[in-house]
Amino acid sequence: MKNLVALCFVPPDKVIEEFTWIKDSASDNLDGLIMYFEDTYVGRIMNRNRRAEPRFHISMWNCFERIEKELARTTKELCNNYVIRLKQLLKLYTLM
């Protein structure tokens, strides 16, 4: 299961390749989880080796580029950064 979580840190163009490796090496008791993940985040293989559209496109949940650019990965981080910056500005304002 940790491997599935780690997919968000893989370059977007490598996600399907890495997911396929995880799927092939997963034990049978994880089939339900693998199928859910495939339908929801990667897209199940349909006819002619084409994948169906997942519920959440890879670009929505993949963090690779955000980490590479040192951007916030979550809404909480964005809010925390905003609050910190706002407090800094308010301190400057009260000093004037």
N, CA, C and O atoms as a CHARMM CRD file, in Angstrom:
* protein
*
  384
    1    1 MET  N      0.81600  -1.18900   0.00000 PROA 1      0.00000
    2    1 MET  CA     0.00000   0.00000   0.00000 PROA 1      0.00000
    3    1 MET  C      0.86400   1.26000   0.00000 PROA 1      0.00000
    4    1 MET  O      0.48400   2.26500  -0.60100 PROA 1      0.00000
    5    2 LYS  N      2.01600   1.22200   0.66300 PROA 2      0.00000
    6    2 LYS  CA     2.90700   2.38100   0.67100 PROA 2      0.00000
    7    2 LYS  C      3.35400   2.72300  -0.74500 PROA 2      0.00000
    8    2 LYS  O      3.57400   3.88900  -1.07300 PROA 2      0.00000
    9    3 ASN  N      3.48500   1.70200  -1.57100 PROA 3      0.00000
   10    3 ASN  CA     3.87800   1.94300  -2.96100 PROA 3      0.00000
   11    3 ASN  C      2.83800   2.78000  -3.69200 PROA 3      0.00000
   12    3 ASN  O      3.19500   3.63900  -4.49900 PROA 3      0.00000
   13    4 LEU  N      1.56300   2.54500  -3.42300 PROA 4      0.00000
   14    4 LEU  CA     0.50800   3.33000  -4.06800 PROA 4      0.00000
   15    4 LEU  C      0.58500   4.78800  -3.63600 PROA 4      0.00000
   16    4 LEU  O      0.43100   5.69000  -4.45900 PROA 4      0.00000
   17    5 VAL  N      0.82100   5.01800  -2.36100 PROA 5      0.00000
   18    5 VAL  CA     0.93600   6.38300  -1.85200 PROA 5      0.00000
   19    5 VAL  C      2.14700   7.07500  -2.47000 PROA 5      0.00000
   20    5 VAL  O      2.09700   8.26700  -2.77100 PROA 5      0.00000
   21    6 ALA  N      3.22700   6.33400  -2.65700 PROA 6      0.00000
   22    6 ALA  CA     4.45600   6.90500  -3.21500 PROA 6      0.00000
   23    6 ALA  C      4.30000   7.34400  -4.66500 PROA 6      0.00000
   24    6 ALA  O      5.12400   8.10800  -5.16700 PROA 6      0.00000
   25    7 LEU  N      3.25900   6.87500  -5.34700 PROA 7      0.00000
   26    7 LEU  CA     3.05500   7.27100  -6.74700 PROA 7      0.00000
   27    7 LEU  C      2.87200   8.78000  -6.90300 PROA 7      0.00000
   28    7 LEU  O      3.14300   9.32200  -7.97500 PROA 7      0.00000
   29    8 CYS  N      2.42300   9.45600  -5.86900 PROA 8      0.00000
   30    8 CYS  CA     2.23700  10.90900  -5.99500 PROA 8      0.00000
   31    8 CYS  C      3.56300  11.64700  -6.10200 PROA 8      0.00000
   32    8 CYS  O      3.58400  12.82700  -6.45300 PROA 8      0.00000
   33    9 PHE  N      4.67600  10.97000  -5.80400 PROA 9      0.00000
   34    9 PHE  CA     5.99600  11.58800  -5.88800 PROA 9      0.00000
   35    9 PHE  C      6.77700  11.16200  -7.12400 PROA 9      0.00000
   36    9 PHE  O      7.93400  11.54600  -7.29300 PROA 9      0.00000
   37   10 VAL  N      6.15600  10.38000  -7.97900 PROA 10     0.00000
   38   10 VAL  CA     6.77600   9.89500  -9.22200 PROA 10     0.00000
   39   10 VAL  C      6.46400  10.90500 -10.32900 PROA 10     0.00000
   40   10 VAL  O      5.36800  11.46600 -10.34700 PROA 10     0.00000
   41   11 PRO  N      7.40000  11.15000 -11.25400 PROA 11     0.00000
   42   11 PRO  CA     7.07500  12.04900 -12.37300 PROA 11     0.00000
   43   11 PRO  C      5.79500  11.59300 -13.07600 PROA 11     0.00000
   44   11 PRO  O      5.60900  10.39600 -13.29000 PROA 11     0.00000
   45   12 PRO  N      4.91200  12.52700 -13.43700 PROA 12     0.00000
   46   12 PRO  CA     3.60900  12.16900 -14.01700 PROA 12     0.00000
   47   12 PRO  C      3.68900  11.22600 -15.20900 PROA 12     0.00000
   48   12 PRO  O      2.82600  10.36400 -15.37200 PROA 12     0.00000
   49   13 ASP  N      4.70200  11.37400 -16.03500 PROA 13     0.00000
   50   13 ASP  CA     4.80300  10.51200 -17.21200 PROA 13     0.00000
   51   13 ASP  C      5.26000   9.09600 -16.87300 PROA 13     0.00000
   52   13 ASP  O      5.25200   8.22300 -17.74100 PROA 13     0.00000
   53   14 LYS  N      5.65500   8.85900 -15.63300 PROA 14     0.00000
   54   14 LYS  CA     6.09200   7.52600 -15.19100 PROA 14     0.00000
   55   14 LYS  C      5.06700   6.83600 -14.29500 PROA 14     0.00000
   56   14 LYS  O      5.25300   5.67400 -13.93400 PROA 14     0.00000
   57   15 VAL  N      3.99300   7.52700 -13.93200 PROA 15     0.00000
   58   15 VAL  CA     3.01800   6.99300 -12.97500 PROA 15     0.00000
   59   15 VAL  C      2.40400   5.68600 -13.46100 PROA 15     0.00000
   60   15 VAL  O      2.33800   4.72000 -12.70100 PROA 15     0.00000
   61   16 ILE  N      1.95700   5.63800 -14.70700 PROA 16     0.00000
   62   16 ILE  CA     1.29600   4.42900 -15.21600 PROA 16     0.00000
   63   16 ILE  C      2.27000   3.26000 -15.25500 PROA 16     0.00000
   64   16 ILE  O      1.90800   2.13500 -14.91200 PROA 16     0.00000
   65   17 GLU  N      3.49300   3.52100 -15.66800 PROA 17     0.00000
   66   17 GLU  CA     4.51800   2.46700 -15.69900 PROA 17     0.00000
   67   17 GLU  C      4.77000   1.92200 -14.29600 PROA 17     0.00000
   68   17 GLU  O      4.84100   0.70800 -14.10800 PROA 17     0.00000
   69   18 GLU  N      4.90700   2.81000 -13.31100 PROA 18     0.00000
   70   18 GLU  CA     5.14800   2.37700 -11.93500 PROA 18     0.00000
   71   18 GLU  C      3.91700   1.68900 -11.34500 PROA 18     0.00000
   72   18 GLU  O      4.04700   0.71200 -10.60700 PROA 18     0.00000
   73   19 PHE  N      2.72500   2.19300 -11.66600 PROA 19     0.00000
   74   19 PHE  CA     1.50300   1.54900 -11.18700 PROA 19     0.00000
   75   19 PHE  C      1.41200   0.12500 -11.72500 PROA 19     0.00000
   76   19 PHE  O      1.03900  -0.79200 -10.99400 PROA 19     0.00000
   77   20 THR  N      1.74700  -0.06200 -12.98500 PROA 20     0.00000
   78   20 THR  CA     1.70900  -1.39800 -13.58500 PROA 20     0.00000
   79   20 THR  C      2.64200  -2.34200 -12.83800 PROA 20     0.00000
   80   20 THR  O      2.29100  -3.49500 -12.59000 PROA 20     0.00000
   81   21 TRP  N      3.82300  -1.86000 -12.47900 PROA 21     0.00000
   82   21 TRP  CA     4.77000  -2.68100 -11.71100 PROA 21     0.00000
   83   21 TRP  C      4.17300  -3.03500 -10.35100 PROA 21     0.00000
   84   21 TRP  O      4.25500  -4.18500  -9.91900 PROA 21     0.00000
   85   22 ILE  N      3.57200  -2.05200  -9.67200 PROA 22     0.00000
   86   22 ILE  CA     2.95300  -2.30000  -8.36200 PROA 22     0.00000
   87   22 ILE  C      1.82100  -3.31100  -8.49600 PROA 22     0.00000
   88   22 ILE  O      1.70800  -4.23700  -7.69400 PROA 22     0.00000
   89   23 LYS  N      0.99000  -3.12900  -9.51000 PROA 23     0.00000
   90   23 LYS  CA    -0.14900  -4.02500  -9.73600 PROA 23     0.00000
   91   23 LYS  C      0.32400  -5.45600  -9.97900 PROA 23     0.00000
   92   23 LYS  O     -0.24400  -6.40200  -9.43400 PROA 23     0.00000
   93   24 ASP  N      1.35700  -5.61200 -10.79200 PROA 24     0.00000
   94   24 ASP  CA     1.86600  -6.95000 -11.11100 PROA 24     0.00000
   95   24 ASP  C      2.52000  -7.62900  -9.91500 PROA 24     0.00000
   96   24 ASP  O      2.49800  -8.85600  -9.81300 PROA 24     0.00000
   97   25 SER  N      3.10000  -6.84700  -9.01300 PROA 25     0.00000
   98   25 SER  CA     3.80700  -7.44900  -7.88400 PROA 25     0.00000
   99   25 SER  C      2.96000  -7.52100  -6.61000 PROA 25     0.00000
  100   25 SER  O      3.41700  -8.06300  -5.60300 PROA 25     0.00000
  101   26 ALA  N      1.73900  -6.98600  -6.63700 PROA 26     0.00000
  102   26 ALA  CA     0.87500  -6.98700  -5.44600 PROA 26     0.00000
  103   26 ALA  C      0.30500  -8.37800  -5.18400 PROA 26     0.00000
  104   26 ALA  O      0.06400  -9.15200  -6.11100 PROA 26     0.00000
  105   27 SER  N      0.09900  -8.67600  -3.91800 PROA 27     0.00000
  106   27 SER  CA    -0.50100  -9.96200  -3.56600 PROA 27     0.00000
  107   27 SER  C     -1.99200  -9.94500  -3.89700 PROA 27     0.00000
  108   27 SER  O     -2.60600  -8.88600  -4.03000 PROA 27     0.00000
  109   28 ASP  N     -2.55100 -11.13400  -4.02500 PROA 28     0.00000
  110   28 ASP  CA    -3.95500 -11.27700  -4.43000 PROA 28     0.00000
  111   28 ASP  C     -4.93800 -10.64300  -3.44500 PROA 28     0.00000
  112   28 ASP  O     -6.01400 -10.20100  -3.84500 PROA 28     0.00000
  113   29 ASN  N     -4.57900 -10.59600  -2.17000 PROA 29     0.00000
  114   29 ASN  CA    -5.51500 -10.03100  -1.19300 PROA 29     0.00000
  115   29 ASN  C     -5.63700  -8.50600  -1.31900 PROA 29     0.00000
  116   29 ASN  O     -6.47700  -7.90400  -0.64900 PROA 29     0.00000
  117   30 LEU  N     -4.82100  -7.87900  -2.15800 PROA 30     0.00000
  118   30 LEU  CA    -4.91500  -6.43700  -2.39700 PROA 30     0.00000
  119   30 LEU  C     -5.63300  -6.09900  -3.69900 PROA 30     0.00000
  120   30 LEU  O     -5.66400  -4.93800  -4.10700 PROA 30     0.00000
  121   31 ASP  N     -6.21000  -7.10400  -4.35100 PROA 31     0.00000
  122   31 ASP  CA    -6.86300  -6.88200  -5.64700 PROA 31     0.00000
  123   31 ASP  C     -7.94100  -5.80000  -5.59000 PROA 31     0.00000
  124   31 ASP  O     -8.03300  -4.97300  -6.49700 PROA 31     0.00000
  125   32 GLY  N     -8.74800  -5.80000  -4.54500 PROA 32     0.00000
  126   32 GLY  CA    -9.81300  -4.80200  -4.42600 PROA 32     0.00000
  127   32 GLY  C     -9.25700  -3.38700  -4.35000 PROA 32     0.00000
  128   32 GLY  O     -9.75800  -2.47800  -5.01200 PROA 32     0.00000
  129   33 LEU  N     -8.22500  -3.20700  -3.54200 PROA 33     0.00000
  130   33 LEU  CA    -7.59100  -1.89800  -3.40800 PROA 33     0.00000
  131   33 LEU  C     -6.94600  -1.46800  -4.72100 PROA 33     0.00000
  132   33 LEU  O     -7.07100  -0.31200  -5.12600 PROA 33     0.00000
  133   34 ILE  N     -6.26400  -2.38300  -5.37800 PROA 34     0.00000
  134   34 ILE  CA    -5.60700  -2.08500  -6.65700 PROA 34     0.00000
  135   34 ILE  C     -6.65100  -1.67900  -7.69900 PROA 34     0.00000
  136   34 ILE  O     -6.45000  -0.71300  -8.43500 PROA 34     0.00000
  137   35 MET  N     -7.76400  -2.41300  -7.76300 PROA 35     0.00000
  138   35 MET  CA    -8.81900  -2.08800  -8.73200 PROA 35     0.00000
  139   35 MET  C     -9.42000  -0.70900  -8.44200 PROA 35     0.00000
  140   35 MET  O     -9.66200   0.07400  -9.36100 PROA 35     0.00000
  141   36 TYR  N     -9.65600  -0.42200  -7.16500 PROA 36     0.00000
  142   36 TYR  CA   -10.19000   0.89100  -6.78900 PROA 36     0.00000
  143   36 TYR  C     -9.21800   2.00200  -7.19600 PROA 36     0.00000
  144   36 TYR  O     -9.62000   3.00300  -7.79000 PROA 36     0.00000
  145   37 PHE  N     -7.94500   1.81400  -6.87300 PROA 37     0.00000
  146   37 PHE  CA    -6.93800   2.82300  -7.20200 PROA 37     0.00000
  147   37 PHE  C     -6.84700   3.02900  -8.70900 PROA 37     0.00000
  148   37 PHE  O     -6.74400   4.15600  -9.19300 PROA 37     0.00000
  149   38 GLU  N     -6.88700   1.92700  -9.43200 PROA 38     0.00000
  150   38 GLU  CA    -6.80100   2.01200 -10.89300 PROA 38     0.00000
  151   38 GLU  C     -7.99300   2.78300 -11.46700 PROA 38     0.00000
  152   38 GLU  O     -7.81100   3.66100 -12.31100 PROA 38     0.00000
  153   39 ASP  N     -9.18500   2.46900 -11.02500 PROA 39     0.00000
  154   39 ASP  CA   -10.38100   3.16500 -11.51900 PROA 39     0.00000
  155   39 ASP  C    -10.38300   4.64300 -11.13800 PROA 39     0.00000
  156   39 ASP  O    -10.79600   5.49500 -11.92400 PROA 39     0.00000
  157   40 THR  N     -9.92400   4.93400  -9.94400 PROA 40     0.00000
  158   40 THR  CA   -10.03200   6.28500  -9.40700 PROA 40     0.00000
  159   40 THR  C     -8.89200   7.20500  -9.81500 PROA 40     0.00000
  160   40 THR  O     -9.11700   8.38200 -10.09500 PROA 40     0.00000
  161   41 TYR  N     -7.66400   6.68000  -9.85200 PROA 41     0.00000
  162   41 TYR  CA    -6.50400   7.55400 -10.02900 PROA 41     0.00000
  163   41 TYR  C     -5.68700   7.33400 -11.29900 PROA 41     0.00000
  164   41 TYR  O     -4.95400   8.23100 -11.71400 PROA 41     0.00000
  165   42 VAL  N     -5.79200   6.17900 -11.91800 PROA 42     0.00000
  166   42 VAL  CA    -4.95700   5.88900 -13.09100 PROA 42     0.00000
  167   42 VAL  C     -5.79000   5.65000 -14.34000 PROA 42     0.00000
  168   42 VAL  O     -5.40700   6.07000 -15.43200 PROA 42     0.00000
  169   43 GLY  N     -6.90900   4.98900 -14.19100 PROA 43     0.00000
  170   43 GLY  CA    -7.74600   4.63200 -15.33700 PROA 43     0.00000
  171   43 GLY  C     -7.49900   3.18800 -15.72800 PROA 43     0.00000
  172   43 GLY  O     -6.36300   2.77600 -15.96400 PROA 43     0.00000
  173   44 ARG  N     -8.57200   2.43200 -15.79300 PROA 44     0.00000
  174   44 ARG  CA    -8.47500   1.00100 -16.11100 PROA 44     0.00000
  175   44 ARG  C     -8.21600   0.80600 -17.60200 PROA 44     0.00000
  176   44 ARG  O     -8.71600   1.56000 -18.43600 PROA 44     0.00000
  177   45 ILE  N     -7.43000  -0.21500 -17.92200 PROA 45     0.00000
  178   45 ILE  CA    -7.15900  -0.53200 -19.32600 PROA 45     0.00000
  179   45 ILE  C     -8.43300  -1.06700 -19.96000 PROA 45     0.00000
  180   45 ILE  O     -9.05300  -2.00300 -19.45500 PROA 45     0.00000
  181   46 MET  N     -8.80600  -0.46200 -21.06000 PROA 46     0.00000
  182   46 MET  CA    -9.98800  -0.88700 -21.80500 PROA 46     0.00000
  183   46 MET  C     -9.50900  -1.61800 -23.06300 PROA 46     0.00000
  184   46 MET  O     -8.44400  -2.23600 -23.04800 PROA 46     0.00000
  185   47 ASN  N    -10.26300  -1.55500 -24.11900 PROA 47     0.00000
  186   47 ASN  CA    -9.87300  -2.23000 -25.35200 PROA 47     0.00000
  187   47 ASN  C     -8.74000  -1.46900 -26.05400 PROA 47     0.00000
  188   47 ASN  O     -8.59600  -0.25600 -25.89900 PROA 47     0.00000
  189   48 ARG  N     -7.96000  -2.19600 -26.81100 PROA 48     0.00000
  190   48 ARG  CA    -6.81900  -1.66400 -27.57200 PROA 48     0.00000
  191   48 ARG  C     -5.77300  -0.98800 -26.69700 PROA 48     0.00000
  192   48 ARG  O     -5.14400  -0.01500 -27.11300 PROA 48     0.00000
  193   49 ASN  N     -5.59000  -1.49800 -25.49400 PROA 49     0.00000
  194   49 ASN  CA    -4.59000  -0.97500 -24.55700 PROA 49     0.00000
  195   49 ASN  C     -4.76000   0.50500 -24.22500 PROA 49     0.00000
  196   49 ASN  O     -3.79600   1.16400 -23.83600 PROA 49     0.00000
  197   50 ARG  N     -5.95500   1.02500 -24.37100 PROA 50     0.00000
  198   50 ARG  CA    -6.23300   2.40800 -23.99400 PROA 50     0.00000
  199   50 ARG  C     -6.82100   2.41300 -22.59200 PROA 50     0.00000
  200   50 ARG  O     -7.53600   1.49100 -22.20000 PROA 50     0.00000
  201   51 ARG  N     -6.51500   3.44900 -21.85100 PROA 51     0.00000
  202   51 ARG  CA    -7.02900   3.56400 -20.48700 PROA 51     0.00000
  203   51 ARG  C     -8.27000   4.44500 -20.45500 PROA 51     0.00000
  204   51 ARG  O     -8.35700   5.45300 -21.15600 PROA 51     0.00000
  205   52 ALA  N     -9.21900   4.04500 -19.63100 PROA 52     0.00000
  206   52 ALA  CA   -10.40000   4.88300 -19.39000 PROA 52     0.00000
  207   52 ALA  C     -9.95200   6.09800 -18.57900 PROA 52     0.00000
  208   52 ALA  O     -8.92900   6.05200 -17.89500 PROA 52     0.00000
  209   53 GLU  N    -10.70800   7.16200 -18.65800 PROA 53     0.00000
  210   53 GLU  CA   -10.39400   8.35100 -17.86300 PROA 53     0.00000
  211   53 GLU  C    -10.60000   8.02600 -16.38300 PROA 53     0.00000
  212   53 GLU  O    -11.65800   7.52100 -16.00900 PROA 53     0.00000
  213   54 PRO  N     -9.61300   8.30500 -15.54200 PROA 54     0.00000
  214   54 PRO  CA    -9.80300   8.08400 -14.10500 PROA 54     0.00000
  215   54 PRO  C    -10.71100   9.16000 -13.52300 PROA 54     0.00000
  216   54 PRO  O    -10.94400  10.19400 -14.15000 PROA 54     0.00000
  217   55 ARG  N    -11.21400   8.91400 -12.34000 PROA 55     0.00000
  218   55 ARG  CA   -12.06400   9.90800 -11.66800 PROA 55     0.00000
  219   55 ARG  C    -11.25300  11.18300 -11.38500 PROA 55     0.00000
  220   55 ARG  O    -11.75400  12.29500 -11.55800 PROA 55     0.00000
  221   56 PHE  N    -10.01000  11.01100 -10.95400 PROA 56     0.00000
  222   56 PHE  CA    -9.11500  12.13900 -10.68700 PROA 56     0.00000
  223   56 PHE  C     -7.89000  11.99900 -11.57400 PROA 56     0.00000
  224   56 PHE  O     -7.11500  11.05400 -11.42700 PROA 56     0.00000
  225   57 HSD  N     -7.71400  12.93200 -12.49000 PROA 57     0.00000
  226   57 HSD  CA    -6.59800  12.87500 -13.42700 PROA 57     0.00000
  227   57 HSD  C     -5.27300  12.96100 -12.66300 PROA 57     0.00000
  228   57 HSD  O     -5.19700  13.58800 -11.60600 PROA 57     0.00000
  229   58 ILE  N     -4.25200  12.33600 -13.19900 PROA 58     0.00000
  230   58 ILE  CA    -2.94100  12.29000 -12.54700 PROA 58     0.00000
  231   58 ILE  C     -2.45500  13.69300 -12.18800 PROA 58     0.00000
  232   58 ILE  O     -1.86600  13.88500 -11.12400 PROA 58     0.00000
  233   59 SER  N     -2.68800  14.65300 -13.03800 PROA 59     0.00000
  234   59 SER  CA    -2.21600  16.01800 -12.77100 PROA 59     0.00000
  235   59 SER  C     -2.86900  16.63500 -11.53400 PROA 59     0.00000
  236   59 SER  O     -2.33200  17.58300 -10.96000 PROA 59     0.00000
  237   60 MET  N     -4.02100  16.10500 -11.11900 PROA 60     0.00000
  238   60 MET  CA    -4.70400  16.63400  -9.93200 PROA 60     0.00000
  239   60 MET  C     -4.05400  16.17600  -8.63300 PROA 60     0.00000
  240   60 MET  O     -4.03500  16.92800  -7.65800 PROA 60     0.00000
  241   61 TRP  N     -3.52300  14.96300  -8.60200 PROA 61     0.00000
  242   61 TRP  CA    -3.02600  14.43000  -7.34000 PROA 61     0.00000
  243   61 TRP  C     -1.51600  14.22500  -7.30300 PROA 61     0.00000
  244   61 TRP  O     -0.96600  13.94500  -6.23800 PROA 61     0.00000
  245   62 ASN  N     -0.84700  14.35400  -8.41600 PROA 62     0.00000
  246   62 ASN  CA     0.59100  14.12500  -8.43900 PROA 62     0.00000
  247   62 ASN  C      1.32500  15.35900  -7.91500 PROA 62     0.00000
  248   62 ASN  O      1.03800  16.47700  -8.34300 PROA 62     0.00000
  249   63 CYS  N      2.26500  15.16400  -6.99600 PROA 63     0.00000
  250   63 CYS  CA     2.98400  16.27000  -6.34600 PROA 63     0.00000
  251   63 CYS  C      4.39200  16.48000  -6.88400 PROA 63     0.00000
  252   63 CYS  O      5.08600  17.39000  -6.43000 PROA 63     0.00000
  253   64 PHE  N      4.82700  15.67700  -7.82300 PROA 64     0.00000
  254   64 PHE  CA     6.22100  15.70400  -8.26200 PROA 64     0.00000
  255   64 PHE  C      6.68000  17.10600  -8.65900 PROA 64     0.00000
  256   64 PHE  O      7.70200  17.58700  -8.17000 PROA 64     0.00000
  257   65 GLU  N      5.93800  17.75400  -9.53000 PROA 65     0.00000
  258   65 GLU  CA     6.35700  19.07300 -10.01800 PROA 65     0.00000
  259   65 GLU  C      6.27500  20.13300  -8.92400 PROA 65     0.00000
  260   65 GLU  O      7.09600  21.05000  -8.88400 PROA 65     0.00000
  261   66 ARG  N      5.29600  20.01400  -8.04400 PROA 66     0.00000
  262   66 ARG  CA     5.18400  20.97800  -6.94500 PROA 66     0.00000
  263   66 ARG  C      6.37600  20.86100  -6.00600 PROA 66     0.00000
  264   66 ARG  O      6.89900  21.86900  -5.53100 PROA 66     0.00000
  265   67 ILE  N      6.80400  19.63900  -5.74000 PROA 67     0.00000
  266   67 ILE  CA     7.96300  19.43300  -4.87200 PROA 67     0.00000
  267   67 ILE  C      9.22400  19.92900  -5.56600 PROA 67     0.00000
  268   67 ILE  O     10.06900  20.57500  -4.94700 PROA 67     0.00000
  269   68 GLU  N      9.34500  19.62800  -6.84600 PROA 68     0.00000
  270   68 GLU  CA    10.51200  20.05300  -7.61700 PROA 68     0.00000
  271   68 GLU  C     10.64500  21.58100  -7.61800 PROA 68     0.00000
  272   68 GLU  O     11.75500  22.11300  -7.58600 PROA 68     0.00000
  273   69 LYS  N      9.51100  22.27700  -7.65400 PROA 69     0.00000
  274   69 LYS  CA     9.51400  23.74900  -7.66500 PROA 69     0.00000
  275   69 LYS  C      9.42000  24.33900  -6.25400 PROA 69     0.00000
  276   69 LYS  O      9.32700  25.55500  -6.08800 PROA 69     0.00000
  277   70 GLU  N      9.44500  23.46100  -5.23700 PROA 70     0.00000
  278   70 GLU  CA     9.35600  23.85300  -3.83000 PROA 70     0.00000
  279   70 GLU  C      8.08600  24.65700  -3.53500 PROA 70     0.00000
  280   70 GLU  O      8.12300  25.65400  -2.81400 PROA 70     0.00000
  281   71 LEU  N      6.97100  24.20900  -4.10000 PROA 71     0.00000
  282   71 LEU  CA     5.67100  24.82700  -3.85100 PROA 71     0.00000
  283   71 LEU  C      4.92600  24.02900  -2.78800 PROA 71     0.00000
  284   71 LEU  O      5.28000  22.88400  -2.50300 PROA 71     0.00000
  285   72 ALA  N      3.90700  24.62600  -2.20900 PROA 72     0.00000
  286   72 ALA  CA     3.09300  23.93500  -1.20600 PROA 72     0.00000
  287   72 ALA  C      2.39600  22.73600  -1.84600 PROA 72     0.00000
  288   72 ALA  O      1.95000  22.80200  -2.99100 PROA 72     0.00000
  289   73 ARG  N      2.31100  21.64000  -1.08800 PROA 73     0.00000
  290   73 ARG  CA     1.67700  20.42400  -1.59900 PROA 73     0.00000
  291   73 ARG  C      0.22900  20.29100  -1.17500 PROA 73     0.00000
  292   73 ARG  O     -0.54100  19.57300  -1.81400 PROA 73     0.00000
  293   74 THR  N     -0.15500  20.97800  -0.10100 PROA 74     0.00000
  294   74 THR  CA    -1.51900  20.84000   0.40900 PROA 74     0.00000
  295   74 THR  C     -2.14300  22.20800   0.65600 PROA 74     0.00000
  296   74 THR  O     -1.44400  23.22000   0.72000 PROA 74     0.00000
  297   75 THR  N     -3.44400  22.22600   0.79100 PROA 75     0.00000
  298   75 THR  CA    -4.14900  23.46300   1.11000 PROA 75     0.00000
  299   75 THR  C     -3.71500  23.97300   2.47700 PROA 75     0.00000
  300   75 THR  O     -3.59700  25.18000   2.68800 PROA 75     0.00000
  301   76 LYS  N     -3.47800  23.04900   3.40400 PROA 76     0.00000
  302   76 LYS  CA    -3.04700  23.44600   4.74700 PROA 76     0.00000
  303   76 LYS  C     -1.73100  24.21500   4.68100 PROA 76     0.00000
  304   76 LYS  O     -1.56600  25.23300   5.35300 PROA 76     0.00000
  305   77 GLU  N     -0.79200  23.72200   3.86400 PROA 77     0.00000
  306   77 GLU  CA     0.47900  24.42600   3.70800 PROA 77     0.00000
  307   77 GLU  C      0.26400  25.81700   3.13200 PROA 77     0.00000
  308   77 GLU  O      0.89000  26.78100   3.57100 PROA 77     0.00000
  309   78 LEU  N     -0.62200  25.91800   2.14900 PROA 78     0.00000
  310   78 LEU  CA    -0.91100  27.22500   1.55500 PROA 78     0.00000
  311   78 LEU  C     -1.47300  28.17700   2.60000 PROA 78     0.00000
  312   78 LEU  O     -1.06700  29.33600   2.68200 PROA 78     0.00000
  313   79 CYS  N     -2.41100  27.67600   3.39700 PROA 79     0.00000
  314   79 CYS  CA    -3.03000  28.50700   4.43300 PROA 79     0.00000
  315   79 CYS  C     -2.01400  28.90700   5.49100 PROA 79     0.00000
  316   79 CYS  O     -1.97800  30.06300   5.91300 PROA 79     0.00000
  317   80 ASN  N     -1.19200  27.96400   5.92100 PROA 80     0.00000
  318   80 ASN  CA    -0.17100  28.27300   6.92200 PROA 80     0.00000
  319   80 ASN  C      0.79400  29.32800   6.40400 PROA 80     0.00000
  320   80 ASN  O      1.13900  30.26500   7.12400 PROA 80     0.00000
  321   81 ASN  N      1.22900  29.18200   5.16500 PROA 81     0.00000
  322   81 ASN  CA     2.13500  30.16500   4.57600 PROA 81     0.00000
  323   81 ASN  C      1.46900  31.53400   4.50100 PROA 81     0.00000
  324   81 ASN  O      2.11000  32.55600   4.74900 PROA 81     0.00000
  325   82 TYR  N      0.19700  31.55200   4.16100 PROA 82     0.00000
  326   82 TYR  CA    -0.55500  32.80800   4.07500 PROA 82     0.00000
  327   82 TYR  C     -0.65000  33.46600   5.45000 PROA 82     0.00000
  328   82 TYR  O     -0.43500  34.67200   5.57800 PROA 82     0.00000
  329   83 VAL  N     -0.96800  32.68600   6.46900 PROA 83     0.00000
  330   83 VAL  CA    -1.10800  33.22400   7.82400 PROA 83     0.00000
  331   83 VAL  C      0.23000  33.76500   8.31800 PROA 83     0.00000
  332   83 VAL  O      0.27900  34.84100   8.91400 PROA 83     0.00000
  333   84 ILE  N      1.30400  33.03700   8.07800 PROA 84     0.00000
  334   84 ILE  CA     2.63200  33.49700   8.49600 PROA 84     0.00000
  335   84 ILE  C      2.96500  34.82900   7.82800 PROA 84     0.00000
  336   84 ILE  O      3.43400  35.76200   8.48000 PROA 84     0.00000
  337   85 ARG  N      2.72100  34.90300   6.53700 PROA 85     0.00000
  338   85 ARG  CA     3.00800  36.13700   5.78900 PROA 85     0.00000
  339   85 ARG  C      2.12500  37.28900   6.28400 PROA 85     0.00000
  340   85 ARG  O      2.59500  38.41800   6.42100 PROA 85     0.00000
  341   86 LEU  N      0.86700  37.00500   6.54700 PROA 86     0.00000
  342   86 LEU  CA    -0.05100  38.02700   7.04500 PROA 86     0.00000
  343   86 LEU  C      0.40700  38.54300   8.40600 PROA 86     0.00000
  344   86 LEU  O      0.37500  39.74900   8.65200 PROA 86     0.00000
  345   87 LYS  N      0.83000  37.64700   9.28800 PROA 87     0.00000
  346   87 LYS  CA     1.32900  38.06200  10.60700 PROA 87     0.00000
  347   87 LYS  C      2.56100  38.94400  10.47000 PROA 87     0.00000
  348   87 LYS  O      2.71500  39.92500  11.19700 PROA 87     0.00000
  349   88 GLN  N      3.43900  38.59000   9.53200 PROA 88     0.00000
  350   88 GLN  CA     4.63200  39.40700   9.30700 PROA 88     0.00000
  351   88 GLN  C      4.24400  40.80600   8.84200 PROA 88     0.00000
  352   88 GLN  O      4.81400  41.79900   9.29400 PROA 88     0.00000
  353   89 LEU  N      3.27800  40.87700   7.94300 PROA 89     0.00000
  354   89 LEU  CA     2.82700  42.17700   7.44800 PROA 89     0.00000
  355   89 LEU  C      2.16200  42.99700   8.55100 PROA 89     0.00000
  356   89 LEU  O      2.36100  44.20900   8.63500 PROA 89     0.00000
  357   90 LEU  N      1.37400  42.33400   9.39700 PROA 90     0.00000
  358   90 LEU  CA     0.70600  43.04000  10.49100 PROA 90     0.00000
  359   90 LEU  C      1.71300  43.57800  11.49800 PROA 90     0.00000
  360   90 LEU  O      1.52100  44.67100  12.03000 PROA 90     0.00000
  361   91 LYS  N      2.77500  42.83700  11.76900 PROA 91     0.00000
  362   91 LYS  CA     3.82300  43.31600  12.67500 PROA 91     0.00000
  363   91 LYS  C      4.47500  44.56100  12.09800 PROA 91     0.00000
  364   91 LYS  O      4.72500  45.52900  12.81700 PROA 91     0.00000
  365   92 LEU  N      4.74800  44.53500  10.80800 PROA 92     0.00000
  366   92 LEU  CA     5.33800  45.70600  10.16200 PROA 92     0.00000
  367   92 LEU  C      4.39600  46.89500  10.24400 PROA 92     0.00000
  368   92 LEU  O      4.83300  48.02100  10.48000 PROA 92     0.00000
  369   93 TYR  N      3.12300  46.65400  10.05200 PROA 93     0.00000
  370   93 TYR  CA     2.12500  47.72600  10.07600 PROA 93     0.00000
  371   93 TYR  C      2.02900  48.35200  11.46600 PROA 93     0.00000
  372   93 TYR  O      1.93100  49.57300  11.58800 PROA 93     0.00000
  373   94 THR  N      2.05500  47.52700  12.51500 PROA 94     0.00000
  374   94 THR  CA     1.93800  48.05900  13.87500 PROA 94     0.00000
  375   94 THR  C      3.20200  48.79100  14.29800 PROA 94     0.00000
  376   94 THR  O      3.14500  49.64400  15.18400 PROA 94     0.00000
  377   95 LEU  N      4.33100  48.48400  13.69500 PROA 95     0.00000
  378   95 LEU  CA     5.57500  49.17700  14.01400 PROA 95     0.00000
  379   95 LEU  C      5.63000  50.56700  13.38900 PROA 95     0.00000
  380   95 LEU  O      6.38800  51.42100  13.84900 PROA 95     0.00000
  381   96 MET  N      4.85200  50.79900  12.36600 PROA 96     0.00000
  382   96 MET  CA     4.90100  52.09300  11.66200 PROA 96     0.00000
  383   96 MET  C      4.20900  53.17300  12.42600 PROA 96     0.00000
  384   96 MET  O      4.16100  54.31600  11.97300 PROA 96     0.00000
